[in-house]
Amino acid sequence: MTDNTKPATGFEEGLKGASETVAEFREEKSLVKKIQHWLHQTPSAVPMIVLVISVLVFALLSENFFRATTMSTILQQIAIVGIIGCAQTIVILTAGIDLSVGAIAVFSSVLMGQLTFRFGIPAPLAIVMGLALGTAMGALNGYLISRLKLPPFIVTLGTWQIFLSSNYIFSKNETIRSQDIAEAAPALQFWGNAIQPGGVKVLYAVFLLIVLVAVMAYVLRHTAWGRHVYAVGDDAEAAKLAGVQTNKILLQVYALAGFFCAIAGWVMIGRFGSVSPTASTGVLGNIQSITAVVIGGISLFGGRGSIVGMFFGALIVGVFEMGLRLVGTDPQWTFFLIGVLIIFAVAVDQWIRKVSS
């Protein structure tokens, strides 16, 4: 019997009739894996869930908690920390950290006050100069980190002490009284003004915080600059190979952080009425902002998180402080529970990061 099959004369001809099915590897995900993946895609989900549970628990424990006046008070209390948290968020997203945010905020407020009262500069111009100088302080951090390649922790630890001591030296430890500001420079206290819908007092500073969070949420998620910030935090070397100007991004991030801190300094004057070089924000502002960022689900390793999560994190701290006060618990429990939340947030972040590993 004769075999009429002809040998293939080429590679393409030899493939005729072969199966075109591509090998597939399917992994059935468990419920836990699906939740883990969802949390990885939605970093603000955990703080949002914690916030809702916290509000419900304190509403059950205290009948006065779930009221409009209470919610308004919480928002007023977190206004300054939330704005400084915006600064800390963009820095940590680049895998950095800024320990000088509180000092920049206080020094900026002192500059605005002293330029107005000691040097006779009109308040609006003094505010602009204070915002510019705060931006310059942040840019100095960015230059030392991006150009000289110094570690962010060391740089900002040093500048925190430099800015804070400069604040004391420049102000001569003098506090500008609220009455004097109200009479001679009311523009400095602008963010302390309020509207009262339904008799509930809401400071302008609260609306400013919400607008800043909304704008930065859009910028970080829907602009090229925002994607570059995440890329630098995820892997700076890979971002550089992809064409991202990492040094420029870092300089811009720290300068913008300084600008936000200067805004927070302006808000401090309105919130407290006076200009005080010894304001606690100068020492505690960095810790408070990092706390809001960590509880808000933003990874300290950079490249993952949401500024909305930071807002939720600040709210959680505010809810705990107000809730425990209304329940009549020892205030020290606030620090204890916030410490637990910080450790919990970092543990959850490590667990969620396993999705991408």
Secondary structure as the mmCIF struct_conf table of DSSP 4:
data_model
#
loop_
_struct_conf.conf_type_id
_struct_conf.id
_struct_conf.beg_label_comp_id
_struct_conf.beg_label_asym_id
_struct_conf.beg_label_seq_id
_struct_conf.end_label_comp_id
_struct_conf.end_label_asym_id
_struct_conf.end_label_seq_id
HELX_LH_PP_P HELX_LH_PP_P1 THR A 5 ALA A 8
BEND BEND1 THR A 9 GLY A 10
HELX_RH_AL_P HELX_RH_AL_P1 PHE A 11 GLY A 14
TURN_TY1_P TURN_TY1_P1 LEU A 15 GLY A 17
HELX_LH_PP_P HELX_LH_PP_P2 THR A 21 ALA A 23
HELX_LH_PP_P HELX_LH_PP_P3 GLU A 28 SER A 30
HELX_RH_AL_P HELX_RH_AL_P2 LEU A 31 GLN A 41
TURN_TY1_P TURN_TY1_P2 PRO A 43 SER A 44
HELX_RH_AL_P HELX_RH_AL_P3 ALA A 45 LEU A 61
TURN_TY1_P TURN_TY1_P3 GLU A 63 PHE A 65
BEND BEND2 PHE A 66 ARG A 67
HELX_RH_AL_P HELX_RH_AL_P4 ALA A 68 LEU A 93
TURN_TY1_P TURN_TY1_P4 THR A 94 ALA A 95
TURN_TY1_P TURN_TY1_P5 LEU A 99 SER A 100
HELX_RH_AL_P HELX_RH_AL_P5 VAL A 101 PHE A 117
TURN_TY1_P TURN_TY1_P6 ARG A 118 ARG A 118
BEND BEND3 PHE A 119 PHE A 119
HELX_RH_AL_P HELX_RH_AL_P6 ALA A 123 SER A 146
TURN_TY1_P TURN_TY1_P7 ARG A 147 ARG A 147
BEND BEND4 LEU A 148 LEU A 148
HELX_RH_AL_P HELX_RH_AL_P7 PRO A 152 SER A 171
TURN_TY1_P TURN_TY1_P8 LYS A 172 ASN A 173
HELX_LH_PP_P HELX_LH_PP_P4 GLU A 174 THR A 175
STRN STRN1 ILE A 176 ILE A 176
HELX_LH_PP_P HELX_LH_PP_P5 ARG A 177 ARG A 177
HELX_RH_AL_P HELX_RH_AL_P8 SER A 178 ALA A 184
HELX_RH_3T_P HELX_RH_3T_P1 PRO A 186 GLY A 192
STRN STRN2 ALA A 194 ILE A 195
HELX_RH_3T_P HELX_RH_3T_P2 PRO A 197 GLY A 199
STRN STRN3 VAL A 202 LEU A 203
HELX_RH_AL_P HELX_RH_AL_P9 TYR A 204 HIS A 222
BEND BEND5 THR A 223 THR A 223
HELX_RH_AL_P HELX_RH_AL_P10 ALA A 224 ASP A 234
HELX_RH_AL_P HELX_RH_AL_P11 ALA A 236 LEU A 241
TURN_TY1_P TURN_TY1_P9 ALA A 242 GLY A 243
HELX_RH_AL_P HELX_RH_AL_P12 THR A 246 PHE A 272
BEND BEND6 GLY A 273 SER A 274
STRN STRN4 VAL A 275 VAL A 275
TURN_TY1_P TURN_TY1_P10 PRO A 277 THR A 278
TURN_TY1_P TURN_TY1_P11 SER A 280 SER A 280
HELX_RH_AL_P HELX_RH_AL_P13 THR A 281 ILE A 295
TURN_TY1_P TURN_TY1_P12 GLY A 296 GLY A 297
TURN_TY1_P TURN_TY1_P13 LEU A 300 PHE A 301
BEND BEND7 GLY A 302 GLY A 303
HELX_RH_AL_P HELX_RH_AL_P14 ILE A 307 VAL A 327
TURN_TY1_P TURN_TY1_P14 GLY A 328 GLY A 328
TURN_TY1_P TURN_TY1_P15 PRO A 331 PRO A 331
HELX_RH_AL_P HELX_RH_AL_P15 GLN A 332 ARG A 353
HELX_RH_3T_P HELX_RH_3T_P3 LYS A 354 SER A 356
#
